[in-house]
Amino acid sequence: MELTELKKILQENGIVGAGGAGFPTYAKLDERIETIILNCSECEPLLKLHRQLLKKYAYEITMTLSMMADVMNVKEVIIGVKEEYKDTIMAVKEIIDAFPFVKIALLENSYPMGDEVVLIYETVHKIVRPGSLPLEEGIAVFNVETIFNVYQALEKGNPVTSKLVSVVAEVEEPVTVRVPIGCTIEQVAALAGGATTNRPVYMIGGPMMGSIGSGASLVTKTTNAVLVLPEDHVLVKKKNSNHAIDLNRAASCCCQCQACTDLCPRNALGHPVAPHQFMRAAAWHNFLDLDAFTDTFYCSSCGLCELYACPQGLSPRTLMADFKAGLKKAGVKPLRSEQPMRVHPFREDRKIQEKRLMARTGLSKYDKEAPFTEEPISILHVKILLSQHIGVPAQPIVEVGMKVREGQMIAKPADALSVAVHASIAGTVTQVCNEYIEVQSRKLKGWDSNE
């Protein structure tokens, strides 16, 4: 297979990073890549899906990695997996001898190991420069579900129509389930037996970097987790804080102890991310210190600064994200740093172990098994977003009243960075607009199954 053919297959099957920002996978494939890294570190506390998926489909996923490496003439493939995922490691070791260019890198259980800048350093000891992409170091990083979706497209012709989601915390039976894209968070939570708290709050995407949604929020190609939390949980209060008040509190409380900067994972790798300097400049409106603001571009928003490090409970990550968004809206772009990169000598001592993080954030009691199941889920109605990834939204190719089958393309890639979108259930198209396409199931009353 040629690289151009592989890229076309991935684009037309709607494959994007199955977590994070959802970067279109086809656009990451490049003949300059020398190393492929499979990210099986989960990154966020409480998530289970990547280790579970790799355990069950170790051969299929490793085979797909090997095939991709062959197409791109890649020198090595590294499966990065946390050393505490014993069952997953055993499953990979049982099949890895069949793939001579693939090896395992055992990772410690610190946060945020899933940040690709951190992961790359831990596995191959290279530092991705601020403002650069891993490609510039000859590296491509993919998570486990993304590669499984590549396998499905290549071997079975199946596009991305569903998503694995860990449903955890205040639920009757924590579980990892496969659900149709476009269903609601409330429907997903019900698969775990429902909430065990009054007035539940839905944290979507993980406790550290996720966001608060509603029961009506939609599952997309990047929805990794749903945490059901009580409304008085410390994480909920933090996410719901008033940003203007946060800024005023920074002016009155920030003592410039530098704990936020000392524990910043990107700073420890030499990136110019200094939350304490930003807090000083932002709180006192010191716009002469421009670097304090423009360096927010290099923040990964892991949340350690405000959810673990700060003794005053301030919100560096949240405020930095606000300023970063404002800079982007104004057309400001991050610059590629050419400064020498130096790893902090105390980096190893400043790593935050995940168990300590969970204890600090009130998550320890939720660290339970979430059994993996791929049993079919019956959903009668979906609203499928046309923009579930970085880049340009897909363009609808269906009309209201059309009958579609599961897996049928309903929106084609735009003539830019974009991927196709497919029907996640069989049914009738009931609405088409610039943001989404709605499909009603064939199982609804009145559907003629012979049509």
C-alpha positions in Angstrom: 0.0 0.0 0.0 1.2 3.5 -0.8 1.1 6.3 1.7 -1.3 8.4 -0.3 -3.8 5.4 -0.4 -3.5 4.9 3.3 -4.1 8.6 4.0 -7.2 8.6 1.8 -8.7 5.5 3.5 -8.2 7.1 7.0 -9.7 10.4 5.8 -12.8 8.9 4.2 -13.4 6.6 7.2 -13.4 9.6 9.5 -10.5 8.6 11.7 -9.2 11.3 14.1 -7.4 11.2 17.4 -9.8 9.4 19.7 -9.2 11.8 22.6 -7.8 15.3 23.1 -8.4 17.7 20.3 -9.1 15.0 17.6 -6.4 15.8 15.1 -7.2 14.1 11.8 -5.0 10.9 11.7 -4.3 11.0 8.0 -2.6 14.4 8.4 -0.1 12.9 10.9 1.2 10.3 8.4 4.5 11.4 6.9 7.6 9.8 5.4 9.8 11.9 7.7 8.5 9.9 10.7 11.2 7.6 12.1 9.4 6.5 15.3 5.8 5.7 16.0 4.7 5.7 19.7 1.5 4.1 20.9 0.1 6.0 23.8 -1.4 3.6 26.4 -1.0 5.7 29.5 -4.6 6.9 29.8 -3.3 10.2 31.1 -6.4 11.1 33.1 -7.1 9.4 36.4 -10.0 6.8 36.5 -10.0 6.2 32.7 -9.8 2.5 31.7 -10.6 2.2 28.0 -7.1 2.2 26.4 -5.6 -0.5 28.6 -8.7 -2.6 28.2 -8.8 -2.2 24.4 -5.1 -3.0 24.0 -5.4 -6.1 26.3 -8.3 -7.5 24.2 -7.0 -6.6 20.7 -3.2 -6.7 21.3 -2.5 -8.6 18.1 -4.8 -6.5 15.8 -3.5 -3.2 17.2 0.2 -4.2 17.0 -0.3 -5.6 13.5 -1.8 -2.3 12.4 1.1 -0.4 13.9 3.5 -2.6 12.0 1.7 -2.1 8.7 1.7 1.7 9.2 5.4 1.6 10.0 6.0 -0.4 6.8 4.1 2.1 4.6 6.1 5.0 6.0 9.5 3.2 6.3 9.5 3.8 10.1 12.5 2.5 12.0 10.9 1.6 15.2 7.5 1.3 16.9 7.2 1.8 20.7 4.2 0.8 22.7 4.2 3.0 25.8 2.2 1.4 28.6 2.1 2.1 32.3 3.9 -0.6 34.2 0.9 -1.1 36.5 -1.2 -2.3 33.6 0.0 -5.9 34.2 -2.7 -7.7 32.2 -2.2 -5.4 29.2 1.6 -5.8 29.2 1.2 -9.6 29.4 -1.2 -9.6 26.4 1.3 -7.5 24.3 4.3 -9.7 25.3 2.4 -12.8 24.1 2.3 -11.5 20.5 5.1 -9.0 20.2 7.7 -11.5 18.9 5.8 -11.6 15.6 6.7 -7.9 15.1 10.5 -7.4 15.3 10.4 -3.6 15.0 8.0 -3.2 17.9 9.0 -2.9 21.5 7.4 -2.1 24.8 8.4 0.9 26.9 7.2 0.7 30.5 6.0 4.0 32.0 5.6 5.0 35.6 2.2 6.0 37.0 2.7 9.7 37.1 0.5 12.5 35.7 0.3 13.7 32.9 2.1 10.8 31.3 -0.3 10.9 28.4 0.8 14.4 27.4 2.6 13.6 24.1 5.5 16.0 25.0 6.0 14.1 28.2 5.5 10.7 26.7 8.0 11.4 23.9 10.7 12.3 26.4 9.9 9.3 28.6 10.1 6.8 25.7 12.8 8.2 23.4 14.4 11.0 25.4 13.7 13.7 22.8 12.2 17.1 23.6 9.6 18.5 21.3 10.4 22.2 21.1 7.7 24.8 22.2 5.6 25.7 19.2 6.7 22.6 17.3 5.1 19.3 16.4 6.4 15.8 17.2 6.9 15.4 13.4 9.9 17.8 13.6 11.6 15.3 15.8 10.6 12.4 13.4 7.9 11.1 15.8 4.2 10.4 15.6 2.1 9.6 18.6 -1.3 7.8 18.4 -3.6 6.5 21.2 -4.8 3.0 21.3 -8.4 3.5 20.1 -7.2 5.6 17.2 -5.1 2.7 15.9 -7.9 0.2 16.6 -10.1 2.4 14.4 -7.4 2.3 11.7 -7.5 -1.5 12.0 -11.3 -1.5 11.6 -11.1 0.6 8.5 -8.3 -1.4 6.8 -9.3 -4.9 7.6 -13.1 -4.6 7.8 -14.0 -1.4 5.9 -15.7 0.0 9.0 -15.7 3.8 9.4 -15.8 5.5 12.8 -19.4 5.3 14.1 -19.0 4.6 17.8 -16.8 5.6 20.8 -15.5 3.8 23.8 -16.3 5.6 27.0 -15.4 4.9 30.6 -18.4 5.8 32.8 -17.2 6.2 36.4 -17.5 7.9 39.8 -21.1 8.3 41.3 -22.7 5.5 39.3 -24.2 2.2 40.3 -21.8 0.1 38.2 -18.8 1.7 36.6 -18.3 0.4 33.1 -16.5 1.0 29.8 -18.9 0.8 26.9 -19.1 1.3 23.2 -21.8 3.8 22.2 -23.0 5.4 18.9 -21.5 8.8 18.2 -24.2 11.4 18.6 -26.0 9.9 21.5 -26.3 11.9 24.7 -24.2 11.8 27.9 -27.4 11.0 29.9 -27.9 7.9 27.8 -24.3 6.8 28.4 -24.6 7.4 32.1 -27.7 5.2 32.2 -25.6 2.3 31.0 -23.7 2.3 34.3 -26.9 1.9 36.2 -27.5 5.6 36.6 -26.3 8.2 39.1 -26.0 7.5 42.8 -26.1 11.2 43.8 -28.8 13.8 43.7 -28.5 16.5 41.0 -25.5 14.8 39.3 -22.9 16.8 37.4 -21.4 15.3 34.3 -17.7 15.8 33.8 -16.9 14.9 30.2 -13.4 13.9 29.1 -11.6 13.3 32.4 -11.4 14.9 35.8 -8.3 17.1 35.1 -8.7 18.3 31.6 -12.4 17.6 30.9 -15.3 20.0 31.0 -18.7 20.1 32.6 -21.5 19.2 30.3 -25.2 18.4 30.6 -27.1 15.3 30.2 -28.0 16.5 26.7 -24.3 16.9 25.6 -23.4 14.7 22.7 -20.8 11.9 22.4 -18.2 12.7 19.8 -15.1 11.0 18.4 -13.1 12.4 21.3 -15.3 11.6 24.3 -13.2 9.3 26.4 -15.0 9.4 29.7 -18.1 10.5 31.7 -17.6 11.2 35.3 -20.8 11.6 37.3 -20.0 13.8 40.3 -22.0 15.4 43.2 -22.5 19.2 42.7 -20.4 20.0 45.8 -17.3 18.1 44.6 -14.1 20.1 44.6 -13.6 19.6 40.9 -17.1 20.8 40.1 -16.6 23.9 42.2 -13.3 24.6 40.5 -14.7 24.2 37.0 -17.7 26.4 37.8 -15.6 29.2 39.4 -16.1 32.8 38.2 -13.0 33.7 36.1 -13.2 37.4 37.0 -13.2 36.5 40.7 -10.4 34.1 40.1 -8.3 37.0 38.7 -9.1 39.2 41.6 -8.2 36.5 44.0 -4.8 36.1 42.2 -4.2 39.8 42.9 -4.9 39.5 46.5 -3.6 36.0 47.4 -0.8 35.0 45.0 2.3 34.9 47.1 4.6 34.0 44.2 5.7 30.8 45.9 6.3 29.3 42.4 4.8 25.9 43.3 2.7 26.0 40.1 5.8 26.5 38.0 8.0 24.1 40.0 5.4 21.3 39.3 4.6 22.2 35.7 5.5 19.1 33.5 6.2 21.3 30.5 8.4 23.7 32.4 10.4 20.7 33.7 11.2 19.8 30.1 12.5 23.3 29.4 9.4 24.9 27.9 8.9 28.6 28.8 5.7 27.9 30.8 5.9 29.9 34.1 2.4 30.1 35.7 3.6 32.2 38.6 4.9 34.8 36.3 1.7 34.8 34.3 -0.3 35.2 37.5 1.8 38.2 38.6 1.5 39.9 35.2 -2.2 39.2 34.7 -3.3 40.1 38.2 -1.6 43.4 38.1 -2.3 44.1 34.4 1.4 44.3 33.6 1.3 44.1 29.8 4.9 45.2 29.5 5.8 41.5 30.3 4.5 40.2 27.0 6.3 36.8 27.4 4.2 36.0 30.4 1.1 36.1 28.2 2.4 34.7 24.9 4.1 31.7 26.7 0.6 30.5 27.6 0.5 29.0 24.2 2.9 26.3 25.4 0.7 25.2 28.4 -0.9 21.8 28.0 -3.7 22.6 30.4 -3.0 19.5 32.4 -4.3 21.3 35.5 -1.6 20.4 38.0 -0.9 24.0 38.8 -4.5 24.8 40.1 -5.7 21.3 41.2 -2.6 20.1 43.0 0.2 22.7 43.3 -1.3 26.0 44.4 -1.6 26.3 48.3 -4.0 29.2 47.9 -6.4 27.3 45.6 -5.9 29.8 42.7 -6.6 29.1 39.1 -3.5 29.5 36.9 -4.6 27.0 34.3 -8.0 28.4 33.8 -6.8 32.0 33.5 -4.0 31.0 31.2 -6.5 29.2 29.0 -8.7 32.4 28.9 -5.7 34.5 27.8 -4.5 31.9 25.3 -8.0 31.9 23.7 -8.0 35.7 23.5 -4.6 35.7 21.8 -5.8 33.2 19.2 -8.9 35.2 18.6 -6.8 38.3 18.0 -4.8 36.3 15.4 -1.6 35.9 17.5 0.2 32.6 16.8 2.8 30.8 18.9 6.4 31.1 17.9 8.8 28.2 17.6 11.4 28.4 20.3 15.0 28.2 19.2 16.4 28.4 22.7 18.5 25.4 24.0 16.2 22.9 25.7 17.3 21.9 29.2 15.6 19.3 31.4 15.2 20.6 35.0 17.7 18.7 37.3 14.9 18.1 39.8 12.3 16.8 37.2 12.2 13.3 38.6 11.6 14.5 42.1 8.8 16.7 41.0 6.7 14.1 39.2 3.2 13.7 40.7 2.1 10.1 41.2 -1.4 9.5 40.1 -2.6 8.0 43.5 -1.5 11.2 45.3 -3.3 13.3 42.7 -6.5 11.3 43.1 -6.2 11.7 46.9 -5.7 15.5 46.5 -8.7 15.9 44.2 -11.2 13.7 46.0 -11.2 10.9 43.4 -9.6 8.0 45.4 -12.9 6.4 46.4 -13.9 6.2 42.7 -10.8 4.2 41.6 -12.7 1.0 40.9 -13.0 -1.5 38.1 -15.0 -0.5 35.1 -15.5 -3.7 33.2 -15.1 -3.5 29.4 -18.1 -4.5 27.2 -18.8 -4.1 23.5 -22.4 -5.3 23.6 -24.5 -3.5 21.0 -26.4 -0.5 22.5 -29.8 0.4 21.1 -30.1 4.1 20.5 -33.1 5.4 18.6 -32.0 9.0 17.9 -28.6 10.6 17.3 -27.4 14.1 16.5 -24.0 13.8 14.8 -21.8 16.9 14.8 -20.0 17.8 11.6 -17.0 19.2 13.5 -15.6 16.7 15.9 -11.9 17.4 15.1 -9.3 20.0 14.5 -9.8 21.5 11.1 -12.8 22.3 8.8 -16.2 20.7 9.4 -17.4 17.9 7.1 -19.9 18.9 4.4 -23.3 17.2 4.4 -24.2 14.9 1.4 -27.6 13.8 2.6 -31.0 15.4 2.8 -34.0 15.3 5.2 -36.1 12.2 4.5 -33.2 10.1 3.2 -32.8 6.6 4.7 -29.3 5.8 5.7 -27.6 2.6 7.0 -25.1 2.5 9.8 -21.7 3.4 8.6 -22.9 5.2 5.5 -21.1 8.5 4.8 -23.4 11.4 5.5 -20.9 14.2 5.2 -17.8 14.3 3.0 -14.4 15.8 3.9 -14.0 19.5 3.1 -11.3 20.7 0.8 -9.0 21.4 3.7 -7.9 19.6 6.9 -11.1 17.6 7.4 -12.5 14.0 7.6 -15.8 12.4 6.7 -18.7 11.8 9.1 -20.8 8.6 9.0 -24.2 7.6 10.3 -23.8 5.9 13.7 -27.2 4.2 13.5 -29.5 3.1 10.6 -32.5 5.3 10.1 -34.0 8.4 8.5 -32.3 11.7 8.3 -34.6 14.2 10.1 -32.5 17.3 10.1 -29.5 18.7 8.3 -27.8 22.0 9.2 -24.3 23.5 9.2 -23.6 22.1 12.7 -25.1 18.6 12.7 -27.2 15.9 11.1 -30.0 14.1 13.0 -30.9 10.5 12.3 -34.0 8.6 13.7 -33.7 4.9 14.1 -35.5 2.4 11.8 -36.9 0.8 14.9 -39.2 3.7 15.6 -42.9 3.1 15.0 -43.9 3.7 11.4 -40.7 2.7 9.8 -41.2 0.3 6.9 -38.3 -2.2 7.1 -38.9 -3.3 3.5 -38.2 0.1 2.0 
